[in-house]
């Protein structure tokens, strides 16, 4: 959870703004899963209140909730990660 929230904070600082709505699929953020009204955990709720945004977690096994994000992942996998797939790397710097 700290990595997830830290990445969102870094992204918002880089962009210089806060989205009106966040649809995470990270179950660690949810204190009480429910199909219609999931309850956010305390840390996630504090994050949402601090940045004055809204967070509604994506439903499990419902790709229509995050279709645009999933397409972005697919593009990265096909066009960026596919190029070095036959190379071996022995350090992070490589």
C-alpha positions in Angstrom: 0.0 0.0 0.0 2.8 2.5 0.7 4.2 2.0 -2.7 0.8 2.4 -4.4 0.0 5.6 -2.6 3.5 6.9 -3.0 3.4 6.3 -6.8 0.1 8.2 -7.0 1.5 11.1 -5.0 4.6 11.2 -7.3 2.4 11.1 -10.4 0.1 13.9 -9.2 3.1 16.1 -8.3 4.6 15.4 -11.8 1.4 16.3 -13.6 0.6 19.2 -11.3 -2.9 18.2 -10.6 -5.3 15.7 -9.0 -7.8 13.5 -10.9 -11.4 13.9 -10.0 -11.8 10.1 -9.7 -9.5 7.2 -9.1 -10.5 3.6 -9.9 -7.9 1.3 -8.3 -7.8 -2.4 -8.5 -5.6 -2.8 -5.4 -7.5 -4.9 -2.8 -5.1 -3.7 0.0 -6.9 -0.4 -0.1 -10.3 -1.9 0.6 -11.3 -2.5 4.3 -14.7 -3.9 3.5 -15.3 -5.4 0.1 -18.8 -5.1 -1.2 -20.2 -5.3 -4.7 -22.1 -2.1 -4.4 -20.5 -0.1 -1.7 -16.9 -1.1 -0.9 -15.4 0.7 2.1 -11.9 2.1 1.8 -9.3 1.4 4.4 -8.2 4.2 6.7 -5.0 5.0 4.8 -6.9 5.1 1.5 -9.6 7.3 3.0 -7.0 9.7 4.4 -5.4 9.9 0.9 -8.7 10.7 -0.7 -9.6 13.3 1.8 -6.2 15.0 1.7 -6.3 15.3 -2.1 -10.0 16.1 -2.3 -10.7 13.4 -4.9 -12.9 10.3 -5.1 -11.9 6.6 -5.1 -14.2 3.8 -6.2 -12.4 0.5 -6.5 -12.9 -1.5 -9.7 -15.1 -4.6 -9.2 -13.3 -7.9 -9.3 -13.4 -9.6 -12.7 -15.1 -6.6 -14.4 -12.8 -5.4 -17.2 -15.3 -2.7 -18.2 -14.4 -0.8 -15.0 -10.8 -0.3 -16.1 -10.8 -0.8 -19.8 -8.7 2.2 -20.7 -6.0 1.3 -18.2 -5.8 -2.3 -19.4 -5.4 -1.2 -23.0 -2.5 1.0 -21.9 -0.8 -2.0 -20.2 -1.4 -4.0 -23.4 0.3 -1.4 -25.5 3.3 -1.2 -23.2 3.6 -5.0 -23.3 3.4 -5.3 -27.1 5.4 -2.3 -28.2 7.9 -1.5 -25.4 8.6 -4.7 -23.5 8.5 -6.9 -26.6 11.7 -5.4 -28.1 14.2 -6.5 -25.4 12.5 -9.9 -24.7 15.3 -11.9 -26.1 18.1 -10.0 -24.3 19.5 -10.9 -20.9 20.1 -8.3 -18.3 22.2 -8.8 -15.3 21.7 -5.6 -13.4 19.1 -2.9 -13.1 21.4 -0.4 -14.9 21.6 -2.6 -17.9 
